[in-house]
Amino acid sequence: MLVFTAFFCAMALVCTLIVRCSQKRASESQPATIASDGNHSEFTTPHTMRVLLINGSPHEKGCTYTALSEVAQALNAEGVETEIYHLGSKPMQGCTACGSCRKLKKCVFEDQVNEIIEKAKTMDGFIFGSPVYYSGVNGTMTAFLNRLFYAGSSHFAYKPGAAVVSARRAGTTATLDQLNKYFTISNMPVVSSQYWNMVHGNTPDEVRQDLEGMQIMRTLGRNMAWLLKSIEAGKQAGLTRPEAEQRIGTNFIR
Ligand SMILES: Cc1cc2nc3c(=O)[nH]c(=O)nc-3n(C[C@H](O)[C@H](O)[C@H](O)COP(=O)(O)O)c2cc1C
């Protein structure tokens, strides 16, 4: 009789736990709502989406910052949180190709690279801004991105990325191409705008006078918000990341 009662109590406990678990799962997977007019601004996500914007310029509040701020404001208006991170003007260590990151899963040099790898784990999207230096990404940002992606690209995969460049006059598309290459080797969807993501000017005030450039930034922010919400809606509908194949590395040695 005692054995029967103990068995009965254990079964009752298991059943209660199963019911509780399924109720919790059902409440966690509440479908996202989109307004009946299809307006994605009405879309609600279970967690607040966050985008990290990195300013690679030595000028904290310069032209690149002015462009990034316009993108950030458009994202905020769509309910997406933003953080603008300034790399600063101190020398940035370049990659020494030591390969330690394969084992450490971070860079062997403890600086902003590892700080951003940590931050990236909690971010939903990324925007990298660089001033144009001799038709390319500036030196600080190049050294930073080489190490960041070599050590931490897995934390960027399947999260949208966008590049923004700021120039007085020329070299913008070459610089954009350079920045986009970090995304396109890392399984990241690339966000675009109505034109290539660039602003022109030598001072923040001149950048604000580039009305087309500022509009490109606002469109970029809205497009990034739309893609973030679309990815989230897909997740809530049960869509999972594509299955990755075992990686093949074929060096050109033949
Ligand atoms: C070393 C150096 C190289 C530059 N090269 C270019 C260039 O190739 N093309 C260009 O249009 N502007 C060039 N500029 C100007 C900057 O790209 C431009 O002023 C930019 O908007 C500055 O952005 P910031 O205020 O965020 O630093 C260069 C500036 C410096 C300091």
The ligand as an SDF file (V2000), in Angstrom:
LIG
                    3D

 31 33  0  0  0  0  0  0  0  0999 V2000
   44.9140   61.0220  -43.0160 C   0  0  0  0  0  0  0  0  0  0  0  0
   43.6470   61.5200  -43.6760 C   0  0  0  0  0  0  0  0  0  0  0  0
   43.3300   61.0730  -44.9470 C   0  0  0  0  0  0  0  0  0  0  0  0
   42.1590   61.4900  -45.5610 C   0  0  0  0  0  0  0  0  0  0  0  0
   41.8400   61.0000  -46.8020 N   0  0  0  0  0  0  0  0  0  0  0  0
   40.7090   61.3920  -47.4080 C   0  0  0  0  0  0  0  0  0  0  0  0
   40.3440   60.8650  -48.6810 C   0  0  0  0  0  0  0  0  0  0  0  0
   40.9860   60.0050  -49.2560 O   0  0  0  0  0  0  0  0  0  0  0  0
   39.1950   61.3200  -49.2390 N   0  0  0  0  0  0  0  0  0  0  0  0
   38.4120   62.2790  -48.6380 C   0  0  0  0  0  0  0  0  0  0  0  0
   37.4180   62.6780  -49.2010 O   0  0  0  0  0  0  0  0  0  0  0  0
   38.7050   62.7630  -47.4120 N   0  0  0  0  0  0  0  0  0  0  0  0
   39.8440   62.3490  -46.7940 C   0  0  0  0  0  0  0  0  0  0  0  0
   40.1270   62.8200  -45.5310 N   0  0  0  0  0  0  0  0  0  0  0  0
   39.1400   63.7030  -44.8460 C   0  0  0  0  0  0  0  0  0  0  0  0
   38.1980   62.8980  -43.9260 C   0  0  0  0  0  0  0  0  0  0  0  0
   37.7740   61.7010  -44.4960 O   0  0  0  0  0  0  0  0  0  0  0  0
   36.9420   63.6980  -43.6080 C   0  0  0  0  0  0  0  0  0  0  0  0
   37.2850   64.9360  -43.0770 O   0  0  0  0  0  0  0  0  0  0  0  0
   36.0220   62.9440  -42.6530 C   0  0  0  0  0  0  0  0  0  0  0  0
   34.7200   63.4330  -42.8330 O   0  0  0  0  0  0  0  0  0  0  0  0
   36.4240   63.1210  -41.2050 C   0  0  0  0  0  0  0  0  0  0  0  0
   35.5270   62.4080  -40.3530 O   0  0  0  0  0  0  0  0  0  0  0  0
   35.6150   62.4970  -38.7570 P   0  0  0  0  0  0  0  0  0  0  0  0
   35.2800   63.9140  -38.3770 O   0  0  0  0  0  0  0  0  0  0  0  0
   34.6100   61.5420  -38.2450 O   0  0  0  0  0  0  0  0  0  0  0  0
   37.0090   62.1220  -38.3940 O   0  0  0  0  0  0  0  0  0  0  0  0
   41.3030   62.4090  -44.8980 C   0  0  0  0  0  0  0  0  0  0  0  0
   41.6300   62.8490  -43.6030 C   0  0  0  0  0  0  0  0  0  0  0  0
   42.7820   62.4240  -43.0130 C   0  0  0  0  0  0  0  0  0  0  0  0
   43.1010   62.9100  -41.6090 C   0  0  0  0  0  0  0  0  0  0  0  0
  1  2  1  0
  2  3  1  0
  2 30  2  0
  3  4  2  0
  4  5  1  0
  4 28  1  0
  5  6  2  0
  6  7  1  0
  6 13  1  0
  7  8  2  0
  7  9  1  0
  9 10  1  0
 10 11  2  0
 10 12  1  0
 12 13  2  0
 13 14  1  0
 14 15  1  0
 14 28  1  0
 15 16  1  0
 16 17  1  0
 16 18  1  0
 18 19  1  0
 18 20  1  0
 20 21  1  0
 20 22  1  0
 22 23  1  0
 23 24  1  0
 24 25  2  0
 24 26  1  0
 24 27  1  0
 28 29  2  0
 29 30  1  0
 30 31  1  0
M  END
$$$$
